[in-house]
Amino acid sequence: MKKLLPPTLQSFSDLLFPRSCLGCNQYLNFHEVALCLRCQIELPQTHFHQIHNNPVFKKLKLLFSLEAASAAFTFQKEGRIAHLIHRFKYNGNHQCGIILAHYLANTLNESVFFEKIEGIIPVPLHPSRERKRDFNQAEIIGKILSKKLGIPHFTKVLIRSKKTRALAHIGEEARWTEIKDAFKVNSSSINLPKHLLLIDDVITTGATLNACADALKKNSSIKLSIAALACRL
């Protein structure tokens, strides 16, 4: 994340070039970085990393076998996290995603349930969508986690072979049909670690993660754990 200047210089800089909070657009004080103190306090943190059998784990374990699961924040429509993630994914404001990814990395680093992770895999976008957006938000999250946790980041293992409609714009039942068989494992991926952390931005129904897990676990004995910036409860 961008570091502050020394206090005197930062105060002078803010007079000339006022900085705005990414969460509420209010002007930042000299000691604040990207998010104002109020927004930082009001971020809806889940603390799921402290509880193995948390709501995200309970939801996903009904779909596929997994070792651990967590999300740093709860996602509410029109909420502050929704605003930050929307700016990240659709407006290309990478700083929003990087800030939230640092929060997620800190929680995982504190958790005993994620100590044995050996590799990080981001949920891939279809190539056409990634070209249009010019980045994959899950890869950016994975890169931050890899650096902070000291765990290898594998970006070419999973391939999104099926171009699906935007799942956020279709009903829950339709998502399962739309995403079915949408992923495959790159045939050149060999000697993968046995315990992988699958990364996404938001967990909703779990349909996307389930489809990824199906592809990864096919003819494989890998163990999966899951982490995301946010979850809908």
N, C-alpha and C positions, 0 to 999 in steps of 0.2 A: 504494500500500500504506500501511497505517497506520504513522505514524511514532512512534518512541519519545519519551517525555518526557526531560527532562534526567536524567542518571544518578541523582542523589540522589532526585529525585521519583519516578523509575521504580522504584527499589529500595523506596521506601516504599509505592508503589502496589502492588507485587507482594506485599508482606507482607499487605496488606489484601485484595487481589483477585488471587490467583495466576493467572498466564496459563499455558495448556497448549499444548504443541507440537501443531500440526495433524497431524503425521506419526506421532508415537509417544505422544502424550498425557502425556509427562513435563513437569514444570514448567519454564518458560523462565527463563533468567537475565536480568538486567536489560538486557543488551546484545543479546539475541536478539529477533527479530521474527517471529512466526508459526511459524517452524520452528527447532528447536534446531540447534546447530552440527553435531551428529552426523548428523541427518537431511539437512542441507544437503550434507555431505560425501558421504553415501551415496546421494544421488539418482543414478540410473543415466543420466547424460548420454551422448548418442550422439556428439556432435561431428560429426554428418553435415553441418552447414553448411560445414565445411571441405573436404568431398570432394564433387565434383560427381556422380560415378558411384557414389554410396553405395547401400546395400541398399534404401532406400525408393525412390530414383529407378529402380533396376534393376527393382523389382517393378512400379511404375506405368507405366514406359515400354513394358512389354509390353501394356498395356491401351489407352493413348491417348498421343498426342504431347504432350510437355511440355518446359518449359525447365529447370526445377529442382525439386527436392523435398527436404524435410527434416522431421525430427521431433526435438524436443529431448531426449526420453527414450525408453528402452525400457520396454515395458509387460509386466510379468510378473504372472500371477495371484497374488493375495495379497501382492504386493509393495507397496512404499511409494507408488509412483506410482498403482497401481490403487486403493489406499486413498484417496488424495487426490482422484483423478478421480471415484470413487464418491461421496464426500462432496459434491463439486461438483455433479454431475449429478442425483443422486437424493435428497440431503439438503438441497439448496439452499444449501450453504455456498459462497457466491461467493468468499470470500477464498481458498479452496483453488485455484480456477480462476484467479484474478487473479495469485496468486504464480507459478503455472506459466506463465501467459501472459507474464509479465515475463521469465522465463527464456527463453522462445521468442523474444520480441522482441529480447532482447540478442544471441542467436545470429544471427538474421537480419540485425541491424544490423552485425554483424562480417563477414558473408559477402559475397564479391564476386559470388556467383551470384544474389543477390536485389536487386541494385542498381537494376535497371531496371523494377521493379514499379510499376505506375501506379494500381492499384486493388485493394481487398481485398473478397472476397465470402465470407460464411460459408455453410456447408452449412445449409439451412433444415430446420426441423422441420415436420411437418404441423400445421396450425392447431389441431386438436383436442388434439394432444399438447403443443403450446406453451401452450395455455390451461390444461391440467391441471398442467403443470410451472411455469408462470408466467414462464418465461424460456427462451431458446435459448442453450445453453452456447457454441456456435460464435460467436454474436453478441458475447458478452462477451469471448471471446478476440480476435475481430476488432477490437473497440473499443479494447482495450489496444494491439494492434499498430498500429492506425491512429494513435493518439496518439503512441506512441514512435517510429514510423518516419516520421511525417508524410505518410501516404498515405491518400487518401479511402477511406471504408468504405461499401460499397453493400449495404444489407440487404434491399432489395425486388426485386432482379434475378431471383434464382432462387426458384421457388415449388415447394413439395412438394405436388403435386396428387393423389398417390395415398397413401392411408393404409396404411402397411405394418406388419407385425408388428415387434416389437423384434428387430432383426437379431442382437443378442447372444445371443438365446435359440433361434436356429435354426442348422442346420448350414451349412457353408460353401457347398455347392452350392445349397442352397435360397435363400441370400441373393441370388444372381444373378437368379433368377426373380422373387423378391419385390420387388427394387428396380428392375427393368427398367421404363423409361418412367415412373418415379416423379416426375420433375422436369420443369419447363418454365420457359421464360424469360418474365418479365413483358412483355407486349406494349407497355407504356408505356416500357420501358427502351430508350433510344436514346442515341447518342453515348457509348457506354461506352469507357473506355480500352482500348487494344489488348493490354496485358499485365496479366493479372489474377492475383492470388494467392488460391487457393481454400483455405479454412480449415476444419479439423475438429478434434475432440478426440483421437480415436484412429484410427490406420490399421490395419486388420486385413487383409482380403482385397483391399481396394481397390474393392469392388463399388459402394459409395455414391459414391465419387469418380469412378468411371468413368461412372456414370449422370448425375452432375452435368456432367461434361465433355461427354458426348453432347449434353445440352441446350444448353450454352453454345456449343459449336462448330457446332451446326446452323445452316447459312446464315450463318456468321460466320468471320472470319479472325483471331479473337483468339488470343493466346498464353496458355498456362496454366502457372503454377507452383503447387506444393502445399506447405503447411506444416501440421503438427499438433503437439499437445502431446506425443503419444507414439505409438509403433508397436509392433506385435507382430512379432517377427522369426521 
